Amino acid sequence: MEKAHVLVVDDDQRLRELLRSFLSRNSFRVTVAGDATEARERLASMDFDLMVLDVMMPGESGLDLTAALRQQKKPIPILMLTAMGEAKDRIAGFERGADDYLPKPFEPRELLLRINSILRRATVQATPAATPPAVAVVRLGELRFDTKRGELTNGDKRIKLTDAERALLTVFTLNLGQDMSRETLARLVGGEVNVRTIDVQVTRLRRKIEDDPKFPRYLQTVRGTGYRLVGS
């Protein structure tokens, strides 16, 4: 099996070399860069399976680089490293498109576990046999949601949705039956929905699609991950 190729981007040379050595010993192919400019050069000339990216770097920050790559539709998974461990800092990373976030200092073993977890998710998403075809219409008991029309109906009655609720329900429907993390949902929905508001929007959606929102049948919580929508 070909080794996964990881790009490590950090302005701390000592940490770069420690990560290069540690990840190489754990069966990864590793390339390093000292700043965002070097990272762009590496990304332009090589293919990578994942990027380990420091947030605080001279010049273009890791947050800005992540946002730029996502705007360019670069699919590379990104694990952010930072000395700033507050919730607002993690949220800032997720809002710009990071897949995971690890505060410094960290245990190398935890870094390894997080990298492997991200790569497993990326492999599942990239494998056609493991990904069911997108669903355009889903039935939720007596309700019916049509993604093309953006309409939630109960028979002939149309149920009003906010733009954020409609966008979120569309993402769930197009990924019917799949476990969706809050970060993935926020990135796919975009607009005014972010990691901080996903739980709020899910609660509101449940009030409209569930017979008993406290015991949801369709919009289920996936412990440790996020949510999953299942049809009837």
Salt bridges, closest charged atoms under 4 A:
ASP10 OD2 - LYS104 NZ 3.11
GLU17 OE1 - ARG20 NE 3.07
GLU38 OE1 - ARG42 NH2 3.10
GLU41 OE1 - ARG42 NH1 3.98
ASP54 OD1 - LYS104 NZ 3.09
GLU60 OE2 - ARG40 NH2 2.74
GLU86 OE1 - LYS88 NZ 3.81
ASP89 OD1 - LYS88 NZ 3.44
GLU95 OE2 - ARG196 NH2 2.83
ASP99 OD1 - ARG70 NH2 2.95
ASP99 OD2 - ARG187 NH2 3.93
ASP100 OD1 - ARG114 NH1 2.83
GLU110 OE2 - ARG114 NH2 2.93
GLU151 OE2 - ARG158 NH1 3.46
ASP163 OD1 - ARG166 NH1 3.16
GLU165 OE1 - LYS208 NZ 2.66
ASP179 OD1 - ARG228 NE 2.84
ASP199 OD1 - ARG182 NE 2.78
